């Protein structure tokens, strides 16, 4: 007994009730090929396949065994975590399995190609569409009616489709991307601001490794699926970045490509050097790029004092004998103290703050952002 897949559906050479000896699955009596996956798909399909594969009179071919296994895995994937994606004017469901099942599906796809079970010039692509088609039919069968209209957000249907790609890739790799903005390091390890992309495990967020050197094995991910995840993350990062700071985006993508190459990784015995961000690019990154990245599902981590403008207040206090106030009110026995986010500045700190003339200030190791008006004052 043979089983094979083409662009019209899944077929078997077991005799059916209709004309000829070939019929479509899962209906034993055969049907129009274009309607194969419009019918509910349930575990009964696996039972139907098992009945024929166990039939001594119909010894299954290698292709039949491979496709039967892939279809059974596709049913499991449909039950694990389906996600909606645009399809023409409507919607359909895609499978988004975790790393273990995704790795099994990837191996099953390769086995189907090796067994010659697919009649198509792009067999792997067709097999993955087959998995999604099974998921759509399986999930849709459990709905009372058609899939309701799904919100597409400001990115439209194309953006919704890319969001689905993002969810599927992240589930398979068990990873997401976090972009960390770090200030200059006081011990001299980093002279300026830096951006560091990290890969974070979905099921264990405490596992955070440098994006460019992370080992997929530490995430339980298949290497091929990890590469697909990395490609998808970069594509979505570019889309979400916006038109602000294009030179920073180009530099960051080039930095990632350089340090992800096998040759560079073979030479590196340590984590790669950080990607540097110029001082004048920090505020545009926080105000524009970071917000868009977060909207697209990327986490952005920055010192808490930079995410909002810190309050700068002045208050009058009784003059201290030691003259610790930052400003002195002439003619009165008072000092005018200056506080940034509740932190009282010393005269030296106030002098340094005034000399810097910057909206980004550091007070005793904490970084703050103050408004342009307070900077001018």
Secondary structure, 3 states (H helix, E strand, C coil): CCEEEECCEEEECCCCCCCCCCEECCCCCCCCHHHHHHCCCCHHHHHHHHHHHCCCCCCCCHHHHHHHHHHHHHHHHHHHCEEEEEECCEEEEEECCCHHHHHHHHHHHHHHHHCCCECCCCHHHHHHHHHHHHHHHHHHCCCCCCCCCCCCHHHHHHHHHHHHHHHHHHHHHCEEEEEEEECCCCCCCCCCEEEEEEEEECCCCCCEEECCCCCHHHHCCCHHHHHHHHHHHHHHHHHHHCCCCHHHHHHHHHHHHHHHCHHHHHHCCCCCCCEEECHHHHHHHHHHHHHHHHHCCCEEECCHHHCCCCCEEEEEEECCCCCCCCEEECCCCEEEEEEECCEECCHHHHHHHHHHCCCEEEECCEEEECCHHHHHC
